[in-house]
Amino acid sequence: MNGTSVFMPKLDLIAPDKLSPAVRDAIEAAPMPGLRDSPKCPDTRNAIERLLSEQSAESSCLSSPAVAGLWLLAGELVRSHTISQSLDSPTGSYWHGIMHRREGDFSNAKYWMRRASGHPVIEELASHIASVAGTASLALLAPQSDQALAARRLTDMESLPNSLIDLCELAVDSKPELVSDLELICWWEWQLLFRHSM
């Protein structure tokens, strides 16, 4: 697993009443995904398979984009890819871009993020990053950091997707000290996109 996190940080960008207890439990029990192709998580995979097979009133509301996001959470990149590539929408393209970023295919990730251009989650994520930049202890956002310019671009809606891809590539290739900050930012992104996908 990349980074130092073992379990998810707080699920704080999705209102509690927007998720069924079973979906919330599956998300909260999952380990934090790394920036790259994290090991598959059998417990999370099994929880998602139960959600999908039960077809109960509380879990049948999961849309295809939401299921693609859940498979990413479980480290099931192929399953997520199968769904996201079949979705002809900005949301499908966004999940597709995240999947390629996670597998380390950064140029393909940028292609799919261009197809998701203008997605409302990009603006929400940029705003959230800007709102915590002055208060959070994210070393990545410190003005004196080596990556300060790229990090500042994370608060700009136009450049955020490519900047996040570039920073993730830098972190996994040569700057491991950035991994935990970027994992947190990617976790915020996942929550916002999952909320939008429901």
C-alpha positions in Angstrom: 0.0 0.0 0.0 1.3 3.5 -0.8 1.5 6.1 1.9 1.2 5.7 5.6 -2.6 5.5 5.9 -4.2 2.2 6.6 -7.8 3.1 6.9 -9.9 5.8 5.3 -9.8 9.2 6.8 -13.2 10.5 7.9 -16.0 10.2 5.3 -16.8 13.9 5.6 -17.8 15.1 2.2 -20.9 13.0 1.8 -23.9 13.7 4.1 -24.7 10.6 6.3 -28.3 10.4 5.0 -27.1 10.2 1.4 -25.6 6.7 1.9 -27.3 3.5 3.0 -25.7 2.0 6.2 -24.4 -0.9 4.1 -22.7 1.3 1.6 -21.3 3.6 4.3 -20.0 0.6 6.2 -18.3 -0.8 3.1 -16.6 2.5 2.4 -15.5 3.1 6.0 -14.1 -0.4 6.4 -11.9 -0.1 3.2 -8.2 0.6 3.5 -7.0 3.8 2.0 -6.2 3.4 -1.7 -2.8 4.3 -2.7 -1.8 6.6 -5.6 -1.0 3.6 -7.8 -2.5 0.2 -8.4 -3.0 -0.7 -4.7 -3.4 -4.3 -3.7 -6.9 -5.6 -4.1 -8.9 -5.6 -0.9 -10.9 -8.9 -0.7 -13.0 -7.7 2.2 -14.1 -4.6 0.3 -14.6 -6.6 -2.8 -16.8 -9.0 -0.9 -18.8 -6.2 0.7 -19.5 -4.6 -2.7 -20.5 -8.0 -4.3 -22.9 -8.5 -1.4 -24.3 -5.0 -2.0 -24.8 -5.7 -5.6 -26.3 -9.1 -5.2 -28.7 -8.3 -2.4 -30.6 -5.8 -4.6 -32.2 -4.5 -1.4 -34.0 -1.2 -1.4 -31.0 0.5 0.2 -28.4 -0.8 -2.2 -30.3 -1.0 -5.4 -29.9 2.8 -5.8 -26.2 2.4 -6.8 -25.7 3.8 -10.2 -23.1 2.4 -12.6 -20.8 5.4 -12.0 -21.1 4.8 -8.3 -20.3 1.1 -8.7 -17.2 2.0 -10.8 -16.1 4.2 -7.9 -16.6 1.4 -5.4 -14.5 -1.0 -7.5 -11.7 1.6 -7.4 -12.0 1.6 -3.7 -11.6 -2.1 -3.6 -8.5 -1.9 -5.8 -10.4 -3.7 -8.6 -9.2 -1.5 -11.4 -10.2 -3.9 -14.2 -13.8 -4.1 -12.9 -13.9 -0.3 -12.5 -12.5 0.2 -16.0 -15.1 -2.1 -17.5 -17.8 0.1 -16.2 -16.3 3.5 -16.6 -15.3 2.9 -20.2 -18.9 2.0 -21.1 -20.2 5.3 -19.7 -20.5 8.0 -22.3 -20.6 10.9 -19.8 -18.3 13.3 -18.1 -18.8 11.3 -14.9 -17.8 8.1 -16.6 -14.8 9.9 -18.1 -13.8 11.2 -14.7 -13.9 7.7 -13.1 -12.0 6.4 -16.2 -9.3 9.1 -15.7 -8.9 8.2 -12.0 -8.6 4.6 -12.9 -5.8 5.3 -15.4 -4.1 7.6 -12.9 -4.1 4.8 -10.4 -2.7 2.2 -12.8 0.1 4.6 -13.7 -1.0 5.4 -17.2 -0.7 9.1 -16.7 -1.1 10.2 -20.4 -4.3 8.2 -20.8 -5.5 9.6 -17.4 -5.0 13.1 -18.9 -7.0 12.1 -22.0 -10.0 11.0 -19.9 -9.8 14.0 -17.6 -10.0 16.3 -20.7 -13.2 14.4 -21.6 -14.4 15.2 -18.1 -13.5 18.9 -18.5 -16.0 21.2 -16.8 -17.3 18.4 -14.5 -18.8 20.1 -11.4 -16.6 17.9 -9.1 -13.5 19.7 -10.4 -14.8 23.0 -9.2 -15.9 21.5 -5.9 -12.5 19.9 -5.3 -10.6 23.0 -6.2 -12.8 25.0 -3.8 -12.3 22.4 -1.0 -8.5 22.4 -1.5 -8.4 26.2 -1.4 -10.6 26.2 1.7 -8.2 23.9 3.6 -5.0 25.3 2.2 -4.6 27.9 4.9 -5.7 25.7 7.8 -4.6 22.2 7.0 -1.2 20.9 7.6 -0.7 19.7 4.1 3.0 20.1 3.4 2.3 20.0 -0.3 0.4 23.3 -0.1 3.1 25.1 1.8 4.3 28.2 -0.1 7.9 27.2 0.3 7.5 23.6 -0.9 9.4 22.5 -4.1 6.0 21.7 -5.6 4.4 25.0 -4.6 3.5 26.1 -8.1 2.0 22.7 -9.1 0.2 22.6 -5.7 -1.3 26.1 -6.3 -2.6 24.8 -9.6 -4.7 22.4 -7.5 -6.9 25.3 -6.5 -7.5 26.3 -10.1 -10.4 24.6 -11.8 -8.8 24.6 -15.2 -5.5 23.0 -14.3 -6.5 20.9 -11.3 -7.0 17.5 -13.1 -3.6 17.6 -14.9 -1.8 19.0 -11.9 -3.1 16.3 -9.7 -2.0 13.7 -12.3 1.4 15.3 -12.5 1.9 15.4 -8.8 0.8 11.8 -8.3 3.3 10.7 -11.0 6.0 12.8 -9.2 5.1 11.3 -5.8 5.2 7.7 -6.9 8.3 8.1 -9.1 10.6 10.3 -6.9 8.9 12.2 -4.1 7.4 9.8 -1.6 7.1 12.6 1.0 4.1 13.9 -1.1 2.2 10.6 -1.0 0.1 11.0 2.1 -1.0 14.6 1.2 -2.0 13.4 -2.3 -3.8 10.4 -1.0 -5.9 12.7 1.1 -6.6 15.0 -1.8 -7.5 12.0 -3.9 -9.8 10.8 -1.1 -11.6 14.1 -1.2 -11.9 13.8 -5.0 -13.3 10.2 -4.6 -15.9 11.3 -2.1 -17.1 14.3 -4.2 -17.3 12.2 -7.4 -19.0 9.3 -5.6 -21.6 11.8 -4.1 -22.1 13.2 -7.6 -22.5 9.6 -9.0 -25.3 8.6 -6.7 
